[in-house]
Amino acid sequence: MKPLHAALSFAGLGAALVAGATAYVLTLEPAGQIEGSVAPPALTGAVSAPRLSMPREQPCLSGPSDVEEGEEMGMAASAGLDADQVQSTMRGFLPKALDCFRDAPSGTLSVELNVACSGRVTSAQVLDDGGLDDGVARCVTERLAYAPFPAHDMPDGFSFEYPIRYTAP
């Protein structure tokens, strides 16, 4: 398991949910710094669960092979997903989980995802519910199972931790 959250920051990024006259904001805020920000999308009208479908499996990328260094053999390791790939996928997909937070108090949900080399999520589990209701945590992890990650080169999958901070109005 790689604790990716130590290397990322999504300060200033977020997504807004508008249900009636009540606005909810989902803010992604792992440690570190990434420059720039993205304006949150405005969702208006009735909020309902999105129709999700499992992303298509992609061919796994081939990992590195032994690397020759002079007379000695060097080693190279598989890389898995990089921070930009995780950030891009999560930022694009998390708005599909906004309705999970309807009527929820503020809190931070820390999840762990394992992504197969084909780009499909093989497991999503809550590491810390941050005081949020079990139903919220279950809803978010069920949705995250449909996140479409890029293929990578780790045959046993790539695991990372991801905190999701929710601020109620």
Order of alpha helices (4+ residues) and beta strands (2+ residues): beta-beta-beta-beta-alpha-beta-beta-alpha-beta
